[in-house]
Amino acid sequence: MDRYAVLGQPVAHSLSPRIHAQFARQAGAEISYQAIEVAPANLAERLAELHAQGYRGLNLTVPHKAAGAAACVSAGAAALRAGAVNTLVRLEQGWHGENTDGPGLVQDLAGNLGVALAGRRILVLGAGGAARGIVEPLLRQAPAELVVAGRNPWKAEELAAAFKTLGPIRPCTFLALKGDRFDIVLNATSAGHRGEAPRLPAGLLAAGALAYDLNYGRAAAPFLEWAQAQGAQQRSDGLGMLVEQAAEAFALWRGLRPSTAPVLQALRSDAAG
């Protein structure tokens, strides 16, 4: 039986084992998929162990996406530019890294939610690994402008410099956003895991704006509550992105992309229940 796993800290809450089990049933495949808690200091050693044990593929979640990229023997072009990976594919000599977060996000926004990205003003909150994984796919959708904002101006500037050849991207701090208005605001910070929303100026949302948190469940609640208070016409957590990026990973491992609609519907139904 082919073995797969998701590594993170914390990771016990992860829905990835359930998602991939449903994908495997669609494909008629028998696989094992675990959630494995790994401390950052132990990541490189654990990746080597799992490779030696014959695991076929891995997913990486918070806080391992950047460190995972450094541990790979090779990586796809988008993952190299992002400096972050969330999907590892077994090679004989080690792990090959890819980043399926961006394609998963774009598919959820455009495919599942019906949100047009071309010509829109998009704001990404946060400049860490989660943000780095989504910037290139967003720029390839030809937005009018992509703004990356963070508490630390240097991280946002470094990120924007890495992607400036791909499209109109501007770095700034949260405070410097005052007076700007955006059609789409994407929260790629980890503040929700602490029960907080980023501290942002009022008035950021244009008429009809979408507010979207890359997190899902409880971690998305603080930002979505802020967005509701700011009058966001459309709000969504990142559950659809989670399912879509998982489908991209499954395709890398197994050679076929599963149907995501029934999996997402089942997860939404359970959350509502």
Number of C-alpha atoms within 10 A of each C-alpha: 9 12 16 22 21 24 26 22 17 15 17 13 8 16 15 19 16 14 20 24 16 17 25 18 12 11 14 9 13 12 15 15 21 17 21 17 14 20 14 15 10 9 18 16 11 16 21 13 12 17 19 11 10 13 19 20 26 25 25 24 20 16 19 23 27 22 18 24 26 16 18 21 12 19 22 13 12 21 24 17 16 26 22 28 33 28 30 29 22 18 14 9 10 17 24 20 30 27 30 26 29 22 19 24 25 23 18 21 20 13 13 16 14 10 16 15 20 15 12 17 19 25 26 24 26 25 26 21 23 27 25 30 30 22 26 21 18 21 22 13 16 16 18 15 18 23 21 28 28 23 17 13 16 14 19 24 19 12 24 25 13 14 18 13 10 15 19 15 22 18 24 20 21 19 13 15 18 13 10 14 18 21 20 26 24 21 27 27 22 22 18 22 14 9 13 15 21 19 12 15 13 15 14 21 21 18 12 13 21 23 26 24 28 22 24 17 12 11 21 25 20 19 26 22 14 18 25 14 10 15 18 23 14 16 18 20 22 23 20 27 26 22 25 29 24 25 22 21 27 19 14 17 18 14 10 14 17 21 15 18 12 11 19 19 12 12 17 13 10 9 9 7 6
